[in-house]
Amino acid sequence: MKYLYALLSFLMIVPFVPVTEVRAQSEEASGSEFSISSAPAGAEKSLDSFVVTFKDERGSKAVHLSGDVPDTLRTSETPGFFAAAMESGLERKMDEYRRRDDVASVQPNYIYRTAAWKVDFANEVANPWDYGMGPDGNSPLSGQHWYYELGGIRGMWYEQGCGMGDPDCGGDPDVTVAVIDTGLAFETYTALLRGDSYAPFPGMFDGAKRISLYENIGEEPTDPSPNKNVNKVDDDSNGYRDDYNGLDAWVYDFCYPVEVDDPPCTNQEWGDEGHPNDDVGHGTFVTGLITTLIDDNNNSPVDYDNSISPAHNVTILPIKANFPQSNSFSTSSLIAAIDYAIYADADVINMSLSGGIDDSALHAKIQEADSAGILVVAASGNNNSAVGYPARYSEVFAVGAVNSNKSRSCYSNYGAELDVVAYVEDGDDTFSCYSASRTFGKGTAVWQGSFPCFFSDTCDGLGGDFLNFSMGHGVGTSFAAPQVAALAAVILSFEPGFSNAQLRSYIEDNADNSVGIAGDDVLTGQGAINFNDVMEDINGLQGDGVPSITVTDPVGDNDSADTTYTVTWDGTDPDTAEGSMRLNFFLDSDTSMVSYIAPLPGCQDADISTVLGSGQTCTANLSGFPNGTYYLLGCIRDAFSTSCDHSGSLTVGNSDVSDSGITMATVDGWKTVNFSTSFSTPPVVIANVSDEYGSDMVYVEVRNVTTGSFEVLLRENTRTGYNNLHTPEEVSWFAVQNSTDEIQVGTVDIERNLSGFNPDGWIWVDFPVAFATTPDVYVTAQEQAGGDLEYADIRNVSTTRFQIRMEEAPGYDGNHWPETYGWVAMESYSGADRSGTLSAVNHNWQTVTFSPALTYLPAVIAEIQSENGGDSAQVDIRNLSSTGFQIRVEEDPLYYDPFHANEQIKWFAIEQTPDLSYLLGTTSVTHNKNTVVFDKPFPVTPAIIADIQTENGGDTSEVDIHQVWRGAFTLRIEEDPKLWDGGHTAETVGYLAYPLMDTADNQEIYSGTEFGFTSANQNWVPVTFESSFSSVPKIFATIQTEFGSDTAEVDIRNITQTGFEVRVEEDVFAGWDGNHAFERIAWAAFETPFNGDAGLVSLELTGIGNNRWVTLDGSTTLMRMDPLAVRRLSFTR
């Protein structure tokens, strides 16, 4: 089995192995044998440069023998004549500087190295969660984070109030830890000088779960929230370019033109100095031991949140100082790194690296940092020998490693200079200081999520992938030092005035001196660090009296809740005023105090006005939690200590409070949709287009969700060429307030920043309670904070969680402000009348048939559950009816090709009981087409009877209906172009819309009225009534289509009690040929109008001007159904 033994003395187990160049390190690491060197690495030095300390303000700088970017690291350990010749030339150049009056000293540029990375295959289990406790409730079992358990971190979390989400947990962002290492995988960036492309590590940079990263506010980012400056300019004139988040000290050191007329770096290359991205992985791993998110819940084994650290809120300053793609550092790059940490006002410096010789130039810079009040922490080394440099210096806090048996790890360097140790372990049986028969009671190494290149012999810099990440273990004092740096940062968070001497004493005095050999501090220093003891000591130092809480309701006596519950407690504190108290409640599945399900909305600190006293209350919102039995956990905290108490059991039985519907929406403005259900809290609204009237791709947006309504809008993507002129569309929506037995509902805030910490955008959403089978998930944004067009993708849906990200529509820049997305997950939903899964839907239309067919039109909600196609896409639905619909996956055809891979789509349909009443209205229309949009669609395409109500234009005109849909119709005022100019002023048109549900014969009777459809051309067509009238009815008809282009109108004759004749008539006297295509005609026959009255009047075309008008009173109205007046005229020529 091959392992990658990286070449530093960074501090994992590895012998000193001289190499010819860095690119050969995988070959050197391919052997399976391993042994421990008995001596330090020695005085290895660079053959390409040396260090000159000037007497003036220039200080210590590297002098490079060549201005070319080196592709290999040449040192004094390079074998053969070539190295000897180079060293001879180097000495001659150094002698030149020694003779100069402005030079204080000249020395070699010494090399510092890390040790090796190692996968602990024996303990690399599928589930990295490891918080299982022994029978006594506090003995850590075997697991990945055993070292923090032994170090008392759980107790510290409790003292800090981490279990209640206290802001004190994890330290203070005002405390900065500078990690001088191989960098940090924190941004998407392509480097010119180093020649690599970098991407963020999702373990630390996962949406809202990112670490607190140093920001130089003087170096303004080119794109905000957040991004790195890439303008290659020193905006704040501090001597560093683009240093918004840190420094690449090797680039700075190499590019600095020390007495060179022609600088070795171009302006573009020099810009890399502000981008300390990790090209090896060690720095990312080390940083993760200081500051990643604490998560002590049993989450998915692929969740990087399980990578924990004790100081996740402190600020990290990444300073990269290694040779490109190497585990090697030089004196000059480390000096430049420490210089920047001093400039940036760091509080702690971590250096997980080591060398073998006293380095006066580096020592002087460390003394400068110490004088500036910075605690410098360094690894002791992995040679099973004397403490290495720089840890050996008295100004440096030297840290060794101890194993789970509380004895010195076999590789850990030791001596009088050693200050403390931290738990790291020895390694597994194949990578051990001991015999293969050794067994371990705990995990064999520290665990982190990080680069797989640490553990693979394919990542040798010759094309290895430095952009992928994995989880694994590491061995060495490299991983002891950051634990101490984290502890120092936590102390400074509570005691910011501590000096370095006080920090040292505090850590040493609270160390566990029972490790190692009793009384022998040479092997383990003052003992193993203990986070909990330090935290308790801080609380004692600050004179704290522990607060207390007793949850008095619910008590567990058949207590139940539907949506909300009033929680009652008694709170006390012996020495803290009310204003300093914090109280938070959590929903819990048991009373074990190990973990909780989620914070309890309505009972968080911001919701609670009074903490102390008897009978205090808050109203818990339980709507987001599925039905079941729970406990409430209340945690009270003053400035220093936390106390928690569980309630009795509470049975949550949330009612299904939901609503659904179909509304009409347009691109012309936000439409308010009113709920028919009474919600007590704003529900989550899921919405999508469920039938398309227009052919252009369109998006649905939702905003202003309240207990009574929400707003909806359609948008076309103008960035890809659409004009945002779109026909109305039917939008199905589903609103749900509560999680129940069947449904879980929630919201999540999402942002998208392609240059930020999480450029891919994917974040995990955990269900409060796991489903028995994989649920269907539906999502919709609930607000529109950013102006750009956006939507959400989901993938990896499981019984416990799913992934979601926000995407901007094609053509936009991809960066988007945070939006709140609502989500609904269901295994099955009894409120749905039909539902299904489509396992393979692509760009081609598929037909879904309801079995059996529904009676009325349903609202249909559908969501893509996968992400198989690379191009962005949405669900597209058309031809919705009571029998089914058609569906496909639609890409933007103006931006992408029209093809898309197969995706899984889930859908459900809720039948909508229709309002079968008529609809009356008016609209203002000219000769241009106008669209009348109904509030919601009819269950079927309605009949439209329309007529002009005014006479504003002098030319003869009529209503021309172009197209009728379920939810809208288009019309215009038409003049006969053979007689008039075609242009017409605005007229008021009254209309009557009525759905004909009896589709068998296209007719329907309603209270003395009969409606119907027929098809006719220029020939007379007989129409027979469904039921005979007792007297001759009044007939009114309107053409519903425009298949023929000639001007025409409806002509009616021979009206009887049983029927009439109808045709489409062109005016042959005006010049039309009289022949016309078949048109669809809607008609209404009134014997007794269902609203208003009707009658007959005889009109004769005589007189001039106003003398032609006949005034009708109530007894002579043709037909009036306010606000519609319709007429039928027959002319006698």
N, C-alpha and C positions, 0 to 999 in steps of 0.2 A: 504494500500500500504506500502510495506516495503522499508526502506532506510538503507543503511549502514552508521552508525555513527562511523567513525574511531575514535581512542581514543587519539589523540594528542591535543596539544594546539597550533597547527600548523597554523592555524588560519583561521578556518572557523567556522561557527556557530555551537556550541554544548555546552551543559552544562558539567560541570565536572562530570564524571561517574567513580567511582572507580571500578576496575575489579580484579578478582582473578588471571587471567592469560590472555595473549594476545589471545590465541586460542579461547577464549570464546567471543571475541568482537562482532561477528555477532549476537550472542544471545542477547547481551546487546543492540544491535542496532536495534532490530527487532520491537520495539514499534513504534506506529504512533504518540504519543504525543511528544511535544518538548517544552522546556522552557529555559529561560536564567538564569544562575546562577548570583547571586548578589555579589559574592566575588571571589577573585583569587583562584586558585586550591590549594594553600598551599604548605607546605614543604614535598611533597612526596619524598621518598628516596628508594634506592635499599636495599634489605635485603641480597643480595648476595655479595656485595662489598662496599668498601668505598674508599675515596681519601686521599692519603698521599702526602704532599708536603715536599720533602727532601731538606736539606740545600745545597746539592751538585748539580752537573749538571743533575741529574736525574729529577729534577723538580717535577711536580705533576703527580702522577701515581695512577692507581687503584690497590687495593689489593683485590683479589678475594678469597672468602672463600673456593671455590672448583675448582678443575682443570677440572671438567666435563663440557662439552658443555651444557649450560642450554637450556631446551626446553620450559620453561615458564619464564615470567618476574614476579618475586616476589618483592613486594614493601611494604612499611609501610601501604598502604591502603588495603592490603590483610586482609580480615576479619577473626576473630577467634583466638583461642589460639595459633595455629601454627605460625601465623605471630608474635605474641607477643614473643614467645619463640625464634624465629629466631632473632628478634630485640635485645633481651637480649644477645644472643651470639655474635651478631655483635658489641654491645657496649663493651663487654669484650675484643674483639680483637682490637678494636680501642684504648682502654685504654692502651694496650700493646705498641702500636706505639707512643702514646702521651708521654710515659715515656722515649723514646729513645732520645739520644743526637743528632743523625743525622737527626731528623725529625723536620721540622719547624712548621707544622700544620697538623691536622687530621680533616676531615669533612665527612659528609655523601656524598654518590654519588647520588646527587639529580636527579630527573626525570623531563624531559621536554616533553611536548606532543603537538601534533597537535589537531585540533578540528575535524570536520567531513566533509565528502564529500557528495555532494548532486546533484542529477540530477534535472535540471530545466525542468520537463516534459512539462510544459505549453509552453516553448519557444524552446524546442528541435525540431526545424523544419527541414524539409528534406534538405533545402538548407542553409548551414551555411554562404554563402556569404551575406554580410550586408553593402555594401558601398553605398546604396541608400541615396540620399541627398534630403533635403526638397526643397520647391519652391524657396527659396532664394539662393539655390546653396551651402549652407554650414551648414545647420542644420542637424545633424545626425538623421536618423530615427531609429526606433526600430531594433535591430539586435544584433548578437553575439558579435561584436567588438565595441559596443557603447562606452565602457570605454576609448578606445584609441581615438575615435573621440572627446569625451569631453576633453580628455587630450591633444588635439592639435597635435596628431601624424601625421595626413595627412599633415599639414603645415610643420612639420619637415621633412617629406619625400621630400616635394617639395624643401625645402631649401637645403637639402643634395643632390639633383639631383637623387633621387631614380627612378623617372619616366624615366630617360634616362640611367639607368643602371650604374650610376656613382659609382666608387669604394669607394667614401666616404660614400655612403649610408650604414647605419647599423653599423657604428663604425669601429674600427681598430682591426685586429687580435692581435696586440701587446698589447692590453688591455685584461686582464684576470679577469673573474668573477668566484670566487669560490662559488659554491652552496653547502652549508652544509645542507644535507637533507637526504632523503631515497634513494639517488642514482639516476642513470640515466639509462634508458633502451637503451644501446648503443652497445652491442655486444652479440654474440652468445657464451655462456659460461655455463659450469656446475660447480657449486660450491661444494666443499667437506664439508666445515664447516657449511655453511648455508643450504646445501642440496637441492638447487633449480637449475633448468636449465633456462637460460635466453635467450631472443632474442631481437634484436633491435626494437625500436619503429619506424615504417615507417614514422611517421609524421615529424621526424627530420632527419632521416637517409634513404633518398630515392634517391639512385644513386648520381648524381652530386649535389643534393640539400641538402647535409648534412651540419650540423653546423660545426663551427670551434672548434675542440676538443683539449684540452690540450695534448701535447706530451712531455714526458720526454725523450729527445733524448739520454740520458745516459743509459737508460734501453732499449736496442735495441730490437725491436720486432723480434720474431723468423721467421716471414714471412712478407715481406714488403707490403706496399701500400693498405690499412693499416691492421694491425693485432695487437693483444694484446700479450704481452709476457707471455708465460705459462710454463716457465722452472723452476719456483719456486726458482729462484736465484736472489739475489740482485746484479745485474750486475754492477751498478755504485757505490756500497758501500755507499749508502746514508741512510741506515738503513731501507729501505722499499723494499719488494720483488715485482717484476713484476709491478711496479707502472708506467707503460707507459702512461696511460691516467687518472690516479687519484688514490684514496685511499679508501678502506673500513676501516674507522677509528674504527668501532666496532670490526672488526676482529683483527686489530692491537692492540687495547686496551686489548682485551681479551687474545690474544696469547702472549703478552709481558710478559716474565717470571720474574715478580718482586719478587725477593728473593724466588723463587721456584726452587728447584733442578730439579724437573721433569716438563718441560714446558707443559702447558695444551693442546698445539696444536702440531700435527705432522707437519713435514716439508711440506707435501702436503697440509694440511689444512691451514697452514700459508701462502701459496701461494695465497689464496683467497684475501689477503689484497690489491692486486693490481687490483681488479676487482669490482669497486663500482656500481654494477648493481642494478637496482631498483626492490625491491620485494614488494613494496606497491603502488607506483605510484605517490605519492605526489611530489617527487623530479623531476620526468619527467614532470609533469604538471607545476611546478614552473619554471623549466628550459625553457619550451616552451614559457613562458611569457617574457623571456629575449632574447632568440636567436633562432628563427626559421625563415624560409624564408619569406620575405615579398612578398605577391602576392595580389595585389588589382584588379585582374581581376575576372570576373564572371566565374569561372570554375565549374567543376562537383561537385555536392554535396558530393561525396565520396572522394574528393581530399584533402589530408592533407595539401596541400600547402596553403589552406585557413586559416590555423592556422598561425597567423602573430605575429611579435614581432618587437620592435623598434631597437634592437641591434643585428641583425642576423649575423653580421660579427665578433663580439668580440669573444674571446676565452673563452670557458667554461671549468672550472676545477671541475668535479664532485667529491664530497667527501661524501661518505655514512657514516652515524653515528648512524643509528637506530638499535635497537634490532631486530633480525630476524623476518621478516613478521609482523612488529609492527610499530605503529606511535609514539613510545617512544624512548627517547634519555637519555643519562646519562651525568653527569658532565664530567666524564673521557673520554667518546667517543667524546664529543664536544671539550675538550682540545686537544685531539689527532688530531682532524680535523683541528682546528685552527693552530696547530703546522705545519701541512702539508701545509696549505695555505700560511703560512709565508715562509716555505722552498721553495715553488714553486713560490714565488714572485708574488702573486696575487695582483691585484689592488683594488678589491672590494670583500667583503664577503657578501653573502645573507644568512640570517638565518630566515626562515619562521616558527618559533617555539617559544614557550613561557613556562615559569614556574612561580612559585609564591613566590620565596624567594631569598633574596640576597645570592649569591654564590661566596664566596671570591676567590676560586681557579679559577673558570671560569672568574671572573672579572679580575683577574691578567693576564690571558692569553689574554683577549680582549684588555687590556691596552698594552700588548706587541705587538699585531697586529696593534693597533693604532699608536704606536711609530714607527713601521716599515712602516708607510705611507699607510696602508690598511684601506679603508673606510668600516666599519662594518655596514650593514643595517639589521634591524630586525623588525619583525611584533610586533605590540603593544599588541596583544592578543584579544580574542573574548569573554570576560566575562562581557562586559558592565560595566567595573570597572576601577580601576587604571591600568596604563601601567605595563605590566608584565616584567619579566626578560628574556633575557638580554637587551631588548629594553630600560629599565629604566636607564641603565648606561649612564653617560654623554658622554662616548666615542662611543656610539652606536647611529646611526641615526634611530630614532623610527618612524615607519610608521603605520598610522591607515587607516581606510576605510571610504569612503564617497559615498553616493548613487547618482543616476541620478538627484535627486532634489536638489543636492548640499548641503545636510545636512548629519551630521554624520550617518554612518550606525549604526543601533541600537545596534549591538553587539560589536562594535569597542571600545577597551579600550582607555581611555583618561587621560589627566593630563598635568601638566606643562612639563613633560619630552617628550611629543609628539612633533615631529618636523614637519612633513607634513602628508598629507593624499593622497590617490590615489583612483580612482573610482573602486568600486567593487559591490555595491548595497546590498540590504538586504536579498534577497532570494524571492522565489515565495510565493504564499498565504499559502501553507501548511508548509512552512519552514521560517516563518517570525517572526520578533519581534513585529509585529502589528497585527491588527485584519484581519480576512479572507476577509474583505470587501475592503482591501487596493488594489489599482490598480497601476500599474507601467507604466511609459511612455517609458521606455527603457527595454532592456534585464535585467533579474533579477540577473545575475551573470557574472563573467568573463567566457570566453569560451576558451576551448582548446581541442585538440585531445589528448587522453590519455587512461589510463587503464579503462576498464569497471568495474574492481574490486572496483573502487572508489564508484560505484553506485549500487552495487549488494550485497545482503546478502549471496551470495554463495561463496564469496572470503574471507574466514575466516582463511586461512592457513591450513585447514584440507583437502587439496586436491583441493583447488580452483586454477583456471588457471591464472597464472601471466604472461602468454606469449601472450595474445591477447590484442588488442587495439581498442579503440573506440573514439567517440567524446562526449563531454559533458561540463557542466558548473560547476563552483565551487564558493563557498561563503566563505568569511573570509579574515582577514588581511594577511593570508598567501599569498594572491594573490595581495595585495597592495605592499608589500615589494619588490618583484622582478621587479615591474614597476619602482621603484625608483632606484634599482640596475642597471637596464638597462639604465636609464637616466644618472646616474653617469658615466657609461661606455662610453656612447656617448660623454659626456663632456670631459672625459679624452682622447678620441680619437682625439679631436681637441686641447685640452689644456693639454698635458701630464705632464706639470710641476705643475699643480694645487696641492696644499696641501689639506689635509682633511678639514681644516677650510675653504679654498676657495671653495671646492666642496659643502660643506654644505651651505655656503652663496649663491652660485650661484643657487642652487636648491630652497632654501627658498625665495630668492629675486624675483624669477620668478614664484613663486606659485600664484595661484588664491586665494586671501584672501577674495573673496566674498562668498566662501562657508561657511556653518555653520552660527553662530551668529556673526554679524559684531563686530569686535574688541575682540571677545572671542577666544583666541588661545588655551584654555584648551581643547576644544572639537575637534578642527580640526588643531591644530598647526598653522603653518604659511600659511596654505591653501593647495589646491589641486595642484599637480604638473602639469606643462604644457610644453610638449616637444617643441612645436613650439616657445613659448616665450623664452625658453632657447637657442634654435638654433639661433633665430634672435639676441639675446643678444651676442652670440658668434661672429656672423658676425659683429655686431657693435663694439665689443671689438677689432676685428682685422682690423677695418677701411676699410671695403669693399665698393667698388662702384659696383653696380649691372650691369652685362653685358647685352647686348641686341642683339637679332637676328630678322631679317625680311626675311621670305622666299619669294623670288620674282618670282620663277618659280618652279613648275607650278602655274599659276594664276587662273585656273579654266575656261579658255576660250577655251573649246573644246580640252583641253590638253589630249593626249593619249600616251600610251606606249606599246611597244611590246618587252618584255624581259628586256630592260634597259631604263633608262631615266636620262637625265642630270639635276640635281637639282642645283638651283642657290639661293644664299642668300647674305645678307649684315650683317656683324657682327661687334659689337663695344663693348669696355669695357673702362671705364674712368681711371682705375688705375692698370691694369694688363697687363703684357707683353704677347706676342704671345705664348711663350713657356709654359706658365702656363694654357692656355686655353684648354678646352675640348668641343667637339661638337659631338653630335650623332643625327641621324635621325631615325624616327620610322614610320611605316605604321599605319594609324588610320582609323577607320570607320566613325568618325565624328569629330567635333571640340570642344567637351565638356571638354577636359582636364582631364577627369576622368580616362581613361585607353587608351591603344593602343593595336594594334593587335600583333605586333612583331617588333624587331629592323630591320632596313632596311640595308640589305647587300650592301657593297660598299660605304655606307655613314655613317660608324662608325668612331669613333675617330681615330682608327689606320689607316683608309683609307684616312684621310683628312690631308693634309700637311699644309694648311693655313686656319685659322679660321676667323681672323679679316680682315676687309676691304670690299669693295663693289664688287659685281659680282663674289664671290667665288663659286666654283662648285665642285660637286662630281658626280660620275656615279652610280646610284642606280641599283642594280640587282633585278628585279621584277619577275624573273623566278619561284620563289617558291610560288608565290601568285596567287590564282585563279582569273580569269577575273572578273572585277567589277569596281565600282567607289570607290575611296579611297581619303584620305588626307594624306599629309606628315607632320609629327610633328618634328620640329627641336628644340633641347634643347642645349643651350650654358651654360657653367659653368666655373667660375674661381675657385679660391681656396675656396671660401666661399658661393657663391650664384649661383642660376640657373635662367635662363629666357628661355621661350619657345614660339614658334610661329607656327601656322598651315599654310600650303599652301592652295591654292585653290584646287578644286577637280581635280583628275587625273583618267582618265579611262584606266584601264589596260586591254589590249586585246592581251594576249600572243598567239602566233601561236603554233600549235601542231608540235613541233620539236621532232620527235621520229624516231627510227629505230628498226628493229628486225631481227632476223635470227636464223639459226641453224648452229652450228659449231661443228667440231670434237675436242674432248679433250682427253688427256691421263694423266696417272700418271707419265710419264717420264720427263715432264718439262712444264714450263709455255708456253702457246700458245697465240700469239698475234692475236686478232680479230680486223679487221679494219672496221670502220663504213662506210656505204654508204651515210649517211646523214651528212651534214656539221653542227656541233654544235659550238655555240659561247662560251659556258661554258661547263665544263665537265658534262655530264648527269648522272643521276642515272641509274645503270645497275642492272636489275633483271635477275637471271639465275638459271636454274635447269636442271637436266638430263631429257630428254624427250623420250628417248628410250634406253633400256639397252641391251648391247651385252654380258656382263658378269653377272654372278649370284651373286657375292659378293656385299655387300652393299658398296656404294661409295658416297662421298661428293663432292660438287662443291665449289671451291674457286675462287674469283675474286680479282684483284688488278690493280693498275696503270691505273685507269680510266682517260682518257684525252679527249680532244675534238675530237680526231681522232681515238682512239682505246682503248681497254682494254686487260688485260691478264686473262686467265682462266686455271685452273688446276684441275685434279681429284685427290682425296686422299682416300685410304682405311684406316680404323682405325686399326693401328698396335697394339694398346694397348689391343685390345680384341682378337687378334690372327690372323688377316689378314696379308698377306705378302706384300701388296701394289703392287702386280703384277696384273694388271687389263687390260682387253681389252679396246680399245677405246670406248667412248660413245658419243652419240649425245646430245649436250647441247643446249637447246633453250634459247634465251636471248631477252630482251626487254630493250631498252635504251630510256629515255625520259628526256628532258631538262626542259620543262616549265610546271607549273601548268596552266590549261586552264579552260574552262567551265566545262569540264568533269573530269579532273584529278587534283589531288593535289600531289605534289612531294616534298620530303625533305630528310634530313639526320639527324641522331641522334648518339651521341657518347655513347657507352655502355661499362661498365666494369663489371667484375664478381669477387666478393671476398666473399667466403663462411664464412670467419671469420670477415668480415668488417661490415660496417654500414647497408648494405642492402643485407643480405645473400641470400634472395630469388631471388634477381636480377631484379624484375619487376619494370619498370619505365613507366610513362605515356608520350605519345606523343600527343600533341594537334594539331588538324588541324587548319591552319590559319583562315579558314572560315568553319562554320558548313555545313555539307551536308544535303540535304532534307531527304534522307533515308540512312540507314546504308551502307557504302561503302565496297568494297572488298579491302583488304590490302595485299600487296606483299612486301617482304623485302629480301635484300641480303647485306652481308658485302662488302664494297667497297675497303677495304685494308686488309692486313694480318699483323698486328703489332705483335701479339703473335704467337709463333710457334706451339702451341697446336691446335688441330682440334676443330673447333667451328661452331656453327650455331645459328639461332635465333628462338624463339617461340613468337607467338603473341596470345592475347586473349582479351576479353572484348571490341570488336570493337563496337563503337557507332557512332552517327552522328557527334560527336565533338572530339573524341579521340580514342586511343587504347593503350593497354599495350604491351610492348615488353621486352624481356630479352635475354641475350646471355647465351647459354649453351655450355659447352665443351662436346665432344663426350664421351660416356661411357669409363671408364678406365683411364681418365685423372683426375687430382686433382680438377677440377672444378673452379679454380681461373684463370682469364684471363686478360691480359692487355686490356686497352680500345681499342675498334674497332669502326670505323665509319660505320654505317649501313645506306644504302639508303632505302627509302620506297616510294611506290606508292600507292595511294588510288583512287578508281574510283567507282562511282555509275553505270555508263555504259560508254562504250568507243566505239565510232563510228569506230575507227581504228581496232577494233577486228572483225574478220569475224564470230567467234562463241564464246560464253561464257556460263557459267552456274554455278550453285550452287549444290553441293552434300552434303546433310544434314546429312548423316550417313555413313561415310566411316571408315572401320576398317582394320584389317590385311588381309582380304579377297579381292581378285581382283574384281573390278567392271568394267563393260564395259560402256564407254561413246560413244554414236553414234552421229555424226554430222548430223543435219537435216536442210537443205539437205546436202548431201556429198559435200566436196570441190573438186576442180579440181586437186589441187596440195597439197603437204605435207605442213602442217602448223607448225610454232613454237608454242608450248604450254607452258604456264606459269601457275603454280598451287601453292596454299599456304594453309596450314592448318590455320583456323581462330579461333580455340578453343584450349583448354588445358584440355581435359576431362580425358585422360589417364595419369597416374603418370609417366610412363617410357618415356624417350625421344624418339622421332620418327620423321620421315621425309616423305614427299610425294615420292612415287615410281611410275614411269610411264613406260609402255612398249607397244609394238605393235602399235606404232603410225603410222597412215596412213592418207590418205585423207578422210577416212570415219569415223575415231574415234580413240580411244585409250583405254587402260586399266589403272586403277589407284588403289592404295591402300595406307594404312599407314604402314610404315615399321619401326620396331624396330630392333636394332642390334641383330641378332640371336645368336651371340656368347657371348652375355652379358645378354640379357633379354630372357624371354619366348617369343614365337612368337605372342602372343595375345595382342591386343590393343583395347581400348574402341572406340566407335563411335566418330568421329570428323567431324566438318564441313569443307569442302574444297571449295574454290572458284577457278575458272580457266577461262582462255580466250585463244583463238587460233587466230593467224595471219597467213594467207596463204602466203607462200613464192613462188614468181614467180621463177621457176627453170631456171638454166643455163643448157640447153639441149645439149651443145656441148660436144665433146669427151675430154678425159684427157689423155695425154701422159706423161710417166715418166720412170725413171729407179730406181733400188734399188740394193743394194749389199746383196747377199743371200748365205748362206752355206747350209749344210744338216740340220741345225736347223731351226725351223719355225721362220719366220720373219713376222711382221705385217706392211703393207703399209697403212698409214692413210691419207685420203684425207683432204683437207682444210675444206671442208664442205660436208655433205652427198648429194648424188644424190637424186632426188625425188623418185626413185625406185632403187632396187638392180641392179647395172650395169652389163653388160657383160665385162669380163676380157679376153683379148687376151694377152698372155705373152710368151716370148721366151728368151733363154740365148743369150747374146750378146758377150760373151767372151769364151775362152777355157783355163782356168787357171789350172783346174784339168785334169789329163790324162784319168781318167775313164769315161766311157759313162754315161751321166746323162740327166735329163730332168727337166722341171719346174713342180712342184707338188703344185697345189692350194688346200688349205685345206677348207677354208670357205670364203664366200663373203657376206659382209653386204652393206648397202647403203653408208656407209662412210669409209669402210676399207676392206681389205682382207688379208688373211694369205697365205704364200707360203713358199716353200723350194726347194732346189736342191736335187733331188732324184736319187741315183744310184740303179741299180737292185741288191738287196742284195744276190741274188743267183749267181751273177757273180762278184760282187765287194764287198768291205768292208763296204760300206754305208756311210763312211765319205768323205766329199768333201770340197775342198777349196772354198773360196768366188768367186762367179761369178757375173757379172753384168747382171741383168735381165731387159729387157725393157718390158713395159706393155702399153696396150691401154684399157681404161675404157670408156664405153659408156652406157647411160641409155636407156632402151627400154620402152618407154611410152605406146606403143600400146600393152597393156597386153592381148588383146583378142586372138592374135595368136603369141605372143612372137616374133614379127619381126618388123623391122623398116627400112625404106629406107632413105638414106641420100646421095644425090649428087653422083650417080654412085656406091653406096655401099649399101649393105644390111646386117643388123645385125640380129641375132636371137638366141634363145635358143631351145634346144631339149633335150630329155632324151633318153639314150641308154645304152645297156649292151653289151655283146659279140656278139649279133646278129645285122645284118645290119638293119639300120633304114632309111627310105627315108625321105628327107627333100625337100619340095617344096618352091620355092621362092615366095614372095608376088607378085612380078612382074618380068616377064621374062627379061633376059638380051639380048642385041643385039649380044653379043658374049659370049663365054665361060668364066666365071669369074675365078679368083683365090680364093681358099677357104683356110681359116685359122681357126683353132679351138683349144680351150683349155678346159680341164675338170675343172669345177668350184667347185666340191665337192670331198669328199674322203669317200664314203660309203663302198667301197670295200678296203680291206687291201692289196691285191696283187698289185705289180707294174704293171701299165698299161699306155697306151697312146691312143690318138685319132687316128683312122684309117679312111681315106676318099677314096672313089672311085666313078666312074661313074658321073663325073661332067658334067653337060650340062647347057644349057641356062636357063633351068627351075628348076633345083634342083641338088641334089647329095645324096649319101648314106654315112652314118657314123656309126661307132661302137666303142666300147671300146675294145682294143686288149691287151691281156697279151702275153708275150713271152713264148710260149710253149717249145721252144728249150732250154730256160734257166731253165725249170722245173716247170713252172706254169701250172695249169690245164686248163686254157683257159676260165673258167667260171668267170664272174664278175658281181657284183651288178650294178643296174642302177645308172648312174651318170648324173648330169646336165652338159650339154656341151654348151658353148658359141661359136658362129661361126661368121665369117665375110666373105662376098663374095665381091670381088673387081673386077669390070670391068674397071673403071677409078678411081684410088684412090683419095679420097677427100683431101689428103695431101701427096705429094711425088709421087712416081711412083712404078710400079710393073711389073713383067715379069716372064718368065719361063726359066729354064735352065736344061739341062740334065746332071746328075752326074752319074759317074760309079765308083764303089768301086774297084779301081786298084791302084797299086803303094804302096809305103811304106813311113811312116812318113809324111814330108811336101809335098811329091809328091801327097798326097791325096787332098790337098787344091786346090780349083779353085778360081781364082781372078775374081771378077765381077766388071765391070764398070757400068756407069749409064745406059747403054742400056741393061744390062743383070741382073739388080738387081731383086731378087725375089720379095720383096716388101720393100720399105723404107718409113717410116713416122718418120722423125727424132724426138726423139732419138730412135725409135723402129725399129728394123729389125726383121722380122719374116720369118720363113721358113716352108715349108712342104716338106718332103722327102718321096719318095716311093722307097723301095729297091727291087732289082732283085736278088733273091737268086739262 
